[in-house]
């Protein structure tokens, strides 16, 4: 317990020393880098994953391909992929961001697809029966009903991107992982654990943000069902 | 990387076959023991959550929060207590499996038809024997679906452990970067994916053997 308190004090001292809050090695700069990598990757992954997930879910064609992609993607060691990209393309941000997008697409794709496919066929037929066009069926019935799963997919992708962006510090990128990787190579435990704390805090914020988002945008009629999953 | 360096030097793979096999063994241990530990924790925890529903939301929230913490940060937090050992990699990986395994145990138990439960009770099964001999076997397909996801993710995550010197095949990933030599990196990625997919296939097979009665239904999942 004493050791734990020591650790807390260590982290607190590190977080509150002023050098942590200025310059290229400061927390704000690294945090912005991390959020930029993660935000850009998640944005493009969401565009691709949602588009294909909705298409496949609505038409029912290509379901097998979606399942295969999702299975294969889970098996890819993200760390290996990022290191490989840097080895092949050199140390620049864009190739790594492309890798992050590739890793974030599958969870969004599979959950969007599952969400749309899971809509009760009777509901879908009823929507067509009252004269909705296919677009209206998709956007006003299927998407709102699939929203809990779509958000789950986005959350898993966000967690994945934040974690992989941390690891991307190893082959030389910026972001919050820098603190951990630099701390490890300099045997500076304070830096390692301080950096880890900031990473954990960011992960918690992402988690809370998605929980809040679901409360706000998922239809009240689906909230009970959503809280079970 | 120099321009005349090929993507793969097959010669290198041949020269390192024995060493690769050793690291593959270590990788499997680091990736799969956490799934086993996760299952040992999740089955009783899932049964408790199924029995007392109020327990489920807080347990799930904790498991999800643990899952959202990037592995690199979680490894570092444990380094303080367990050093640069295999345990430092396996404890976080075990914690990650809970967010998949606990819900699947709970859902699996919930999938047991009420008449089956009632029939077991009518035949004189006590609560514990009913769970172990009737409900858990019926829950096997759903539980194994979770084990598949957990095992594949766990095997692919092990590589990050290389940053504290315990990454199984991840060794070749950092080695390749240091030498600016893509062959070991590609070899490691391919081997890790093969391990994950082979484990997945074996689990599907295990499920067929364990639940011969559900052979027709399994195909749907």
Interface residues (C-beta under 8 A of the other chain):
Chain A: X3 X7 X71 X72 X74 X75 X76 X77 X78 X79 X80 X81 X83 X84 X86 X87 X88 X159 X162 X163 X166 X167 X170 X171 X177 X180 X181 X184 X189 X192 X193 X195 X196 X197 X199 X200 X203 X204 X206 X207 X227
Chain B: X1 X7 X57 X64 X65 X67 X68 X69 X70 X71 X72 X73 X74 X76 X77 X79 X80 X149 X152 X153 X155 X156 X157 X158 X159 X160 X162 X163 X164 X170 X173 X174 X176 X177 X180 X181 X182 X185 X186 X188 X189 X192 X193 X196 X197 X200
